[in-house]
Amino acid sequence: MSKDVILDVNELQTHFFVEKGVVKAVDGVSFQIKKGETLGIVGESGSGKSVTSTSIMRLIPDPPGKIVGGEMNFKGENLLDKSEAEMRKIRGNEISMIFQEPMTSLNPVYT
């Protein structure tokens, strides 16, 4: 991984285990974000945008959801190895997301 890569997501898999089986909400997503870059994830409803983002922030409700595969390295450290206390320090301070509903998430005064 290049030293200018801040976030490296490789083959991320997040599944939800429900009564009727397994929903593979994210199945093999990979991307890198370098210092100074911003990533916008776009897609149709149900395509896995929010699940990808909440997986990176380790906010998937378990159960029924679980990150079952892949790697998420932030500044060279695997986010899956971080404790909840360590993740709380990272969330919002170093990694954040803008939720899908712009009328409730974006303040036009600041955007």
VMD Tcl script that draws the C-alpha trace (Angstrom):
set ca {
  {0.00 0.00 0.00}
  {1.35 3.40 -1.00}
  {1.99 5.77 1.89}
  {-0.40 8.34 0.37}
  {-3.30 5.82 0.54}
  {-5.33 6.62 3.65}
  {-8.15 4.08 3.26}
  {-7.72 0.76 1.47}
  {-10.84 -1.41 1.28}
  {-10.19 -4.81 -0.26}
  {-12.87 -7.41 -1.08}
  {-15.23 -6.20 1.67}
  {-18.12 -8.57 2.36}
  {-21.00 -7.72 4.68}
  {-23.88 -10.15 5.01}
  {-27.16 -10.12 6.92}
  {-28.37 -13.38 8.41}
  {-32.16 -13.33 8.33}
  {-34.91 -15.89 8.77}
  {-35.08 -16.74 5.06}
  {-31.33 -17.02 4.56}
  {-28.33 -14.81 3.93}
  {-28.46 -11.42 2.24}
  {-25.10 -10.56 0.70}
  {-25.50 -6.78 0.93}
  {-21.85 -6.06 0.11}
  {-19.96 -8.75 -1.76}
  {-16.41 -7.94 -2.80}
  {-16.17 -4.14 -2.75}
  {-12.66 -2.73 -3.21}
  {-11.32 0.82 -3.47}
  {-8.57 3.10 -2.22}
  {-8.72 6.71 -1.07}
  {-5.55 8.78 -1.14}
  {-4.73 11.79 1.00}
  {-6.79 14.79 -0.13}
  {-9.36 12.72 -2.03}
  {-13.08 12.51 -1.35}
  {-15.09 9.45 -2.33}
  {-18.75 9.62 -3.30}
  {-20.55 6.29 -3.54}
  {-23.56 6.41 -5.84}
  {-25.98 3.74 -6.94}
  {-29.56 2.60 -7.01}
  {-31.60 1.97 -3.87}
  {-30.49 -1.26 -2.27}
  {-27.14 -1.37 -4.06}
  {-25.10 -1.41 -0.83}
  {-23.96 2.21 -0.53}
  {-24.99 2.67 3.09}
  {-23.93 -0.83 4.11}
  {-20.48 -0.23 2.59}
  {-20.10 3.04 4.52}
  {-21.45 1.72 7.80}
  {-19.22 -1.35 7.46}
  {-16.13 0.85 7.16}
  {-17.24 2.74 10.27}
  {-18.02 -0.59 11.98}
  {-21.62 0.40 12.67}
  {-23.32 -2.70 11.24}
  {-25.89 -4.04 13.73}
  {-24.72 -7.51 14.82}
  {-26.97 -9.46 14.66}
  {-28.28 -9.67 11.99}
  {-25.37 -8.10 10.07}
  {-21.76 -9.18 10.04}
  {-18.62 -8.25 8.15}
  {-17.67 -11.71 6.93}
  {-14.67 -10.99 4.74}
  {-12.21 -8.56 3.33}
  {-9.89 -5.96 4.76}
  {-10.31 -2.30 5.68}
  {-7.00 -0.58 6.35}
  {-7.03 3.01 7.58}
  {-3.64 4.69 7.73}
  {-2.08 1.23 7.48}
  {-4.05 -0.29 10.37}
  {-6.82 -2.86 10.00}
  {-10.11 -1.38 11.22}
  {-11.40 -4.88 11.95}
  {-8.74 -5.24 14.65}
  {-9.75 -2.01 16.44}
  {-11.66 -2.07 19.72}
  {-14.96 -0.19 19.99}
  {-13.22 2.52 22.03}
  {-10.59 2.95 19.30}
  {-13.32 3.13 16.63}
  {-15.16 5.85 18.58}
  {-12.01 7.99 18.38}
  {-11.79 7.47 14.61}
  {-15.49 7.96 13.77}
  {-16.36 11.57 13.07}
  {-12.83 12.77 13.77}
  {-11.06 10.98 10.93}
  {-13.73 9.04 9.01}
  {-17.27 10.24 8.46}
  {-20.17 9.82 6.07}
  {-22.99 11.99 4.82}
  {-26.21 10.03 5.01}
  {-28.45 9.57 1.98}
  {-31.24 12.00 2.83}
  {-29.73 15.39 1.91}
  {-32.59 17.46 3.35}
  {-31.87 16.11 6.83}
  {-28.11 15.64 6.51}
  {-26.75 18.66 4.67}
  {-26.99 22.19 6.03}
  {-27.06 24.58 3.04}
  {-25.37 27.25 5.18}
  {-22.23 25.10 5.36}
  {-22.29 23.29 1.98}
}
mol new
graphics top color blue
foreach p $ca { graphics top sphere $p radius 0.5 }
foreach p [lrange $ca 0 end-1] q [lrange $ca 1 end] { graphics top cylinder $p $q radius 0.2 }
display resetview
